[in-house]
Amino acid sequence: MSDAPPSPHPSAAPTALPSSHGAGDPLAPLPEAPPGRYRHYKGGEYEVRGVVRHSETLEPLVLYRPLYGDSGLWVRPHAMFFGSVEVDGRAVPRFARIGD
């Protein structure tokens, strides 16, 4: 018998995620974020991969990656990603879709 502690990663196959979270409440549908290319109001271009859910707060997050450099994947709250910012006294989209 081994004195090693049990592995934190059991070898069992992963199970499907439940359709509810917490006390059995059903999960709300995620908002849409059409996959494709987006331009940030400061000029950078990004590829949106989709919408994911925060594991603790259930907040919808947009999953995206820059189309420059190699900085990996990022998430931003859906409401912020599709929100507006003020530039020179006028509201402009933080990210604007520019293609597929």
Secondary structure, 3 states (H helix, E strand, C coil): CCCCCCCCCCCCCCCCCCCEECCCEECCCCCCCCCEEEEECCCCEEEEEEEEECCCCCCEEEEEEECCCCCCCEEEEHHHHCCEEEECCEEEECEEEEEC
